[in-house]
Amino acid sequence: MGVELRREQLVAELLDPRNGFERTRLPLEVRWDPLTGQSCRLLPAGSIPAPARHDLARLAEQSRDACPFCGDRLDRETPRFPAEVCEEGRFRSGEAVLFPNLVPYAKWSSVSVYSADRHLLPIDELSPSLVADNLETQVRFAAAVLSHDPSSSWVSINANHLPPSGSSVFHPHLQGSANPMATTMQRLLAGVDPADVRAYVETERERGERFIAGGAVEWLAAFAPLGPAELRAFVFGAASPAELRADVVRELAEGISAGLRVYAGLGFESFNLALYGAPPATPGYALSLRLVARAYYGPARRSDAMWSERLHWESATDLAPEHLADLARAGFANP
Ligand SMILES: [Zn+2]
């Protein structure tokens, strides 16, 4: 076993005005991700305010009339791929539709809506079939791009869901990206010895406290989360999203849907997701997914990303991974 689940406990000491300036000791813990070495700090539960709630029905009504992803407007107002990439111009699966992103975030940048008829989709209504159909359009997009432009071999599938996550369009969607070069996280993950990835998952399976569900997709609560309530999935035997079989897409979608119901139960309404592909057939590489909850906090609706997240690459969270895993095991067992 080549991985270490490294954690160090610290105590902050101060004279607390809330308690007559008595000497008070507050615990915190620093952990390091066993694959990338990225650190995080776990604060005592209740250190961070509850996520602010949005009036989603009102936001939906305000944005619906001008929404380019709704109904017939999608056909008129979203771009199409050239025929050499997609004969029909857009990729479709079930209700999901995928089209090029007007903003070139990547050489090949896509947007895929769960449905042109679903302008409002709270995260606990992202059913396994809605998620699976949307992922399927991204898998087809990945395969078509790789066949047309094999040099754009670093493919990822991503999501910003609602404004706290960075989404600029209210209508729920996924985003695909294919570039000739890796992002920083793709490069870090591709640089990990595949035996260490396997050892990490097996260590967590044996320990049990953060392991959630196994199968073609292995689900864990992250040991050292990148953000609130991070869930991780690993797919051994696929390096690129283009290599995902339909049954594995379905299993991945079931896990994402179950994870999002857990987030909803914790009061979250927003999330980011990334499925980090490496070039197809990269030996030993396991496709991996990271899912984090996003929120504004408190009455001033402050961001959940502070100096620690943005400039030190060290998230601060008061949600213990072991507690998240307890909730998720129950949620995954009762779809
Ligand atoms: Zn819409």
Residues whose N, C-alpha, C, O or C-beta is under 5 A from the ligand:
A	BS01	ZN	C67 F69 C70 H119 H171
